[in-house]
C-alpha cells in the first residue's frame, strides 16, 4: 500500500478547493510536483515567479466568469514567492506555495507554515482565507522535510463561510436614498466581475434605470453595447458624475477608484461584501453582504419607487459622442477596433500598463465578465502575456489577444517560450513608440520561435492580424503610431 505524504494531502486539498492547475518555476519542490502528477493536477512551468503568480491570479479570477471549468470560485495556485503585491492589488484568490520561506510575506493576507500534524487544516484554512472578501493572496510554506512526512488526513472543506445577510436597517436606509434620487449613477467595481454579480448589476441598472460606469477590473460586467453602459471610469474628469444626485457603488473595492476624488458632492451608497474606502469625501451609506442578496432584498423595498428621470435620449447622445471622440483619437483606436473586428465573440483581451492601456480599455468591447483582463493600479509591467497564457489554459476554446508595449514585453519575454511550448494561440499586439523600435520587438519574438509581423498602418495591421490568427500558436504584431 502506497504511503500518503503531507504533500499528497496538500494537493488533495487544492483539488477539493477547485483549482484546475498549479503554476510554478523550475526548481519547485519535488514532493509537491510528484503529488500533483499522481493526483492528475496539471503543473504548468513558467520562467519567472512573477509570471507564475499572474497566471495563478488570473486562473482564480476566471473561476467565477462565464464558462468556468470549475463550479464556483477556487483559488489560483502558484509555487512561487514574488507577485504577491500584484495579487493583492487585484484582489485575486491565490495561494502562494513555497518551501524554506518562513515568516510573514507582507503583501499577503496571512503567512502560514504547514506542519505534518494538521496538513488538511492548513490547506483548508489557506483556501478559505484566499476566497474570503476582500480576496487576496495567502502564503503557505511547506518545508521539504514536512512535505515528505507521512499523513493520514483527508482534506477538509475549503469553501469560506457565507457572509451574514444584510442588516434590515441598512437596507431601509439604502432604499430611502434610492427612492429620493432622481439621477442615480451606478459605478461597478471588481466585486461585479463574477457571472452571478454581473447578472444582478444588469438587473439593478435596468430596474432603476441608471447609467453605469465600470472600473477597468469590472469591464464586461455590463456588456459594452448595452444602452446604459456609459464607459470605463478612468479619471476624476468623468462628465457623467457631476450630474448625479446619488452615486451607487456596487462591488467597488477600496483599491480601485477613490470616491473622494470624484467631481460630485452626491452621497455614496456602497453595496458590496467589503467596506467602502476610508475617506470618500461625502456622506456614505453602506450595506455589506453578498451583492445578489443585497439587490434581492432591496427589490421589494423599491416596488413603488418612481423611475429615475434620466433622459435616455441624452444618455444615448452622450454615448455616441464618446464613440465619435474615440474614433477621432486615431492610434491606438484603429488598431484595437481592427483587432476586435477580426476576432470572434468571446475573445479575451489582456492588457499591460503603459501609454496604450487607457486606449485599449476604452476601445475594446467586452460583453461578459472575464473577457477583459487588466491589473489594478500601478502594477508591475509584464502582466499581459502571462495573463494571456492563463486565460488560454482556462478557456482553450477562446481566442486571446494580448496588448502590451516594449517594457511589458521585455519584462515577460521569457514567457514567450512558455506560450510556444503550450502552443497557445495568443496574438500579442506590441505597441512601439516609433518605427525604429519595431524590428527589436520582432527579433525578440523570433528569438523564441514566435512568428512576428510589422504593421505601420491600418491595411498592414489587418493583413498582419489575419496572418497571426492563422499561426496555430502564439504570434506577435509590432505596431506604432
N, C-alpha and C positions, 0 to 999 in steps of 0.2 A: 504494500500500500504506500503510495507516494506521500511525502510529508508536506503539510501545509505550513508555509512560512508567513511571516508578518507581511512581506511584500505581496504574497498571494491575497491576504485579507484586504490590504490597501487597494489592490487592483479590483477585487470583487466589489468593494465599496464604491469605487469610482464608476464601475459599470452600473451598479444599482442607482447611483445618483443621476444617471442619464447621459454621461459624457460619451461621445462616439469615438474619440481618439485622444491620444496623448501626443504633445509636441515636445521635442527635446533637441539637444545638440550632441554631437559626438563626444563620447566620454561619460555619458549618463550611466548611473548605477546598473551593473549587470543583472542584479537580482530583480530590480523593477522591470527591466526590459524583458527578462525571461518570464516573469509572471504575466506581463501583458501579452506576450506571444502565446503562452499557454491558455490564457482566457479568451484569446481571439480579439483582444482590444488593439486596434492598429496603433502603431507608434511611428509618427512621422518625424524624420530628422530634418532639422533646419540647420543653417550655418551659424546664425547668430542668436544669442539668448533673447535679445530684444525682439527679434523677428518671431521666435518661438512663442513669446508672451503675447505678441499681437495676434498670432494665429489662434492661440487659445482663447483670447478675449473675444475675437470675432465669432469663434465657434460657440462660446457661451451666449453671446448676444443673439445669434441666429437661431438658437434653440426655441425661441418663442415666436419667430417670424413665420408667416405662411409657408407651408411646405417643409416644416421642420422634420428631421429624420427621427427625432425622439419626442415622446409625449411630454409636454410641459418643460419648464426651464431646467437646465442641467449645467453645472459649471464646466468651463473650459479648463484643460489641464496642461500645465507647462512644467517640464522638468528643467527649470532654468531659474536664474536669480534676478537678472535685470529685467526691466519692463514693468515693474510693479507700479511705478508712478503713472504710466500711461493707462494701465487698467483701472487705477483709482480715479483718474480724471474722467474716464469713460463709464464709470460705474459698471464694469464688466464682472460677471461672476466667474472668478478664476481661482484655481488652487495652484500655487507655486510649489512644486515638489523639489526639494533639494536634499543633499547629503553633506554632512560636515559644515553646516551653516547654522549653528545655534544662535540664539539671541533674537532680538526683535528687528524685523525689517520695517523701517519707519513708514513706508508708503502703504503697508498692508493693514487690513483691519485687525489682524491678530497674527502672532507668530507662535506656532505650536510645535513641540518636539515629540515625535512618536515614541512610545515605549511598548515593549512586547506585551506587557500585562494587559493592555486595553487598546489594541490597534484599531478594532472596529469602532470604538467610541471616538477615537481621534479623527478618523476619516468622516464619520457621520457629523461630528461637530464642525469640522472644516467646511464641509459641503453646505451645512445649514447656515453657517456664518456668511459664506460667499454669496448665498442666494437671498439672505435677509436684507430688506430695504433699510437704508440705501445700499445697493450691492457694491461689491468691490473685491479685491484680491485678498486671499488668505494664504499665509506661508505655512507649509507643513514640512518639517525637517525629518528625514528618515535616514539616520546613520546606517552605513553598510552593515555594521555588526548587528544592529537591530533588525534590519531587513531580512537577514538570513536566519534569524531565530525561529524556532517552531511556534506555530499558533494554532489554536483550535476554534477560534471565534468565528461566528457568521456575521457578516456586515449588517449593520442596523439601518433603519430608515434614514435617508439623507435629506428628506424634504423639510423645509422650515415650517414652523408652526404658523397657521394662518393668523393674519392680523386681526385685532379685535374689530367689531363693527363700528361704524361711525357714531359719534355721540348725537343723540336726538337734538340737543340744544344747538350744537354746531350746525346740524342740518337745517334747523329752523332759521338760524341767522343767515346761512347761505341762501336759503330760499327767499328770505326777505330782501337781501341785496339784489338777487336776480329779478325779483318782482318789481323793484323800484328802478331798475336800469332800463333805459330805452335804447342805448347804443353800446351793448357789451362787445368787447373784443376778446376772442379766445386765443390764448397763447399756449401751444402744446410743447411739452418738453420730452426728455428722453424716457420718462415714465410711460409714454404712449407708444414706445417702439415695439411692444408686443402686439400680436394679432388681436387678442381679446380687448386690450385697452384701446386700440385703434378703432375697433367697432363701436365702442362707447363714445369715443371722441366724435365720430361722424354723427351718431345718433343725437348727441347733445347739441352739436353745431346746427344741425338741421332743425331741431325742435325749437331753438331759441327764436329765430335763427341769428347766427352771429358769424362775422368773418373770422377766419382763422389764420394766424401766423404760427409757424413752427420754428423751433431751433434746428440747427443743422443735424443734430443727432436724431431728431424726430421726423426728418423729411421722409415722406412716403406714408406717414401715419394717416393723413388725409390725402387722397390722390391729387396730384398737382393739377389735373384738368378740372377738378370739382369747382363749381362756380363760387363757393365760399372760401376756397383756398387762395389766400392773397400773397403767399410767398414765404420766404425764409427770413426770420428776424436775425439780421447780421450786424446791425448797429443801432445806436440810440436815435438815429435820424429817421427811423421808420415813420412815414407820413400818416399811417392809419391810427397810431396810438393816441396822438393828441385829440382825436375826435371821440375817443371812448369816454363814457361816464362810469364804466366798470371794466376792470381787466380780470378776466377769469383765467387763471393759470392752472392748466391741467397737466399733472405729471412733470412740472418744471422743477428741476433739481438746482440746488444752490450752486453747483459747479458750472452751471450754464449761464444764461443771461442774468444780469443783475437788474431787478426792477427799479432799484434806486436811481439808475441812470436813464430811465425812460422819460420822454418829454410829455409827461402827463401827471396830474395830481389825483387821478381817479383812484378809488380804493381798489385793493387787490383781494380777490377771492382765490385762495390757494387750495386746490383739491389734489391730493397726492398721498402715497403711502409714506412719505417722508416730509420733514418740516420745511417751511419756506426759508429763504435766505435771511440771515440775521438782521440786515439793515435794508429794508425795502423802500424806505423814504416815503411811505404812505400808510394809511390805515390798512391793516391786514386781518382777514378772517380766514382761519384755517379749518379744514376738515381732513383729518389724517386717517386714511383707510384705503383699501383696495379701490382703484378707480371705478371699476364696474359696479361695485356695491354702492359707492357714493352716488353715482349717477342714477342707479336704480332706485335708491331711497329718495333722491330729490324729485324724481318724476311725479309722484302723486302730490307733492307739495307745490308743484308748478302748474297743476292742471288748469287753473283759472287765470293764469298769468297772461297779460296782454303780450302779443308778439312784439319783438323788437322792431323799431321803426327805421331800421336801416333802409336806405333807398337801394334796392337791388340793382337797378339800372346804373346808379352811381358806382356801386362796387364793381360792376362789370366794366364800366369805362375805366376805372382805376386799374383794374387788372389788365385790360387791353393796352392802356398807356404804358404800363410797366413792361409789357411784352414788346411794345414798339421801341422803348428806350433800350431794352436789351438788344434788339435787332440792330439798332444803330451803333451799339457799342463795338461791333466788329469782333476782333480777336479778344478772348477765345470763344465768343458766342458761336461763330460759324463752325468751328471745329467740334464743339460739343453738340451742336444741332445736327451736323452731319453724322457724328458717331451715334447719336440717338436714333436717327432715321435709318441707319444701316443695320441696326440690331433689333432683334425681335422683342416683343413684350416680355417682361420679366427679367430682362438683362440687369445685372447688378453692377453698379459703379462704385469704385473705391477711390478715395481722394487723399492726396498728401497735402501737407501745409505748403504755403508758398503764394506768390502773387496770383497764381491761376485759381486758387481754391474758391474764392468768392464767386468767380465767374462760373465755374463748374457747378457749384452748389445752387446757384440761381438758375442756370440754364438746363440742367439735366432733369428731365421729367421722370418722377418716380410715382408709381400708383399703389404701392403696398409697402409695409414695413420690411426692412431687410434688403431693399433694392438700392439703397444709398448708404455707404459706409464711410464715415469720416471720424477722425479722432477729435476729441473735445479740447478746446482751448489751445494753449501754446505747446502742442505736442511735439515730440521729437520727430525730425524728418525720417522718412523710411517706413511709414505706416502702410501706404497704399499697396505695395507689392506683396508683402506677407498677408495683408488682409485679403487681397485678391486670391491668393493661394488657398487660404482657409475657406473663402466663400465658394471656390470651386469644389473643394472637398465636401463641404456641407450641402451644396446644391449642384451636383455634377451635371444635371440636365440643363443648367442655366449658362448663358454666356456671361463673361465677366470682362469689364473694361476698367483698366487701372489708369487713373490720371495722376501724373507726377511731374516733377521737374528735375533738373540736373542734380540738385542737392539731395532730393529724396531718392532718386535712382542710385546715386553713388552710395548713400547710406545703407541701402538694402541690396546692393549689387550682387552679393553672393547668393541671394535667394533666386536669382535668375537660373542658377544651376538646379535649385530645388524645383522650380517650375518646369524646367526641361526634363528632369528625372521623372516627375509626375505626369508629364505630357499634358499639363494644364492648359486648356485653350484660352489663355488670357491675352487680350490686346492691351499692350502698355502704350499709352499716349504720353510722350515725354515732351513737355513744353520747354523750349530753349529761349534765352533772351535775345539771341541773334543767330544768324545763319552759320557763323563760323563755329559755333558750338555743336551744331548738329552732327558733323562727322565723328566727334568724340563720343557722343551718345550711341551712334550706330556701331562704332568699333567696340565700345564696351559691351553692347548686347551680343555682337557677333563673337566676341571672345568666349562667350559661354555657349555658343552654338545656336543662339536665338536669331531667327531671321529678322532683319531690320530694314526699314524704309525711311526715306526722307520726303517730307511734304512741305512745300513753301507756298501753297495756295489751295483754294477750295477744290479745284479739279484734281490736283495731285493728291490731296488728302483723301478724297473719295476713292481714287484708284488704290492708294496705299491701304485704306481701311478694308477694301474688298479683298486685297491680297492677304492681309493679315488674318482676316476671318477664315480664309481657306488654308491657313498654315498647318492645321492639325495639331497644334501645340502653341506655346507662347510665341508672340511676335511683338516687335516694337516699332512705333512710328515716331520719328523725331519731327516736331513742328516748331515754328517760331512766328512771331508777328511780322 
